Amino acid sequence: MNCHEAIDHIGDALEGSLAAHVRAGFEDHMQECAACRTYLEQLRLTRRALRHLPLQRETSRRRPELIARFKGAFPKSR
């Protein structure tokens, strides 16, 4: 497995749903590739930090305005 393939599977690995036929190659790659190990650990830490953020119960009053501005920034192609 190369880095691009490992990154494609990293979400499944973090969720514990990595397919059995992919797992060995993924784990081998993680043992051999320091860059991918670092990326995996950064994602783990990010996910852990995000779990500690408070849930926002209310929708922003500016939501309709922001959506309109976003849509205006990307005109539909014809």
C-alpha positions, 0 to 999 in steps of 0.5 A: 500500500502506498501513501495515497491508498493509506490516506483513502482508508484512514477514515475507516481505520479511525472508525474501526471499520477498515475492511479485513482485506485492507487492514494488513496492508494499511497496518504494514504501511503505517509501521513503515511510513512515519509521515502517514503515522503522523497524519493518522495521529493528528487526525486522532487528536483532532477528532478527540478535540472536536468531541470536547466542543460544546454542541451548538443547539441554535442555528445562527440567525445569520444562517440565511444570509451566509447561505445566500452569500455563499450561493452568490459567490458561486454562480450556476454554470449553464 
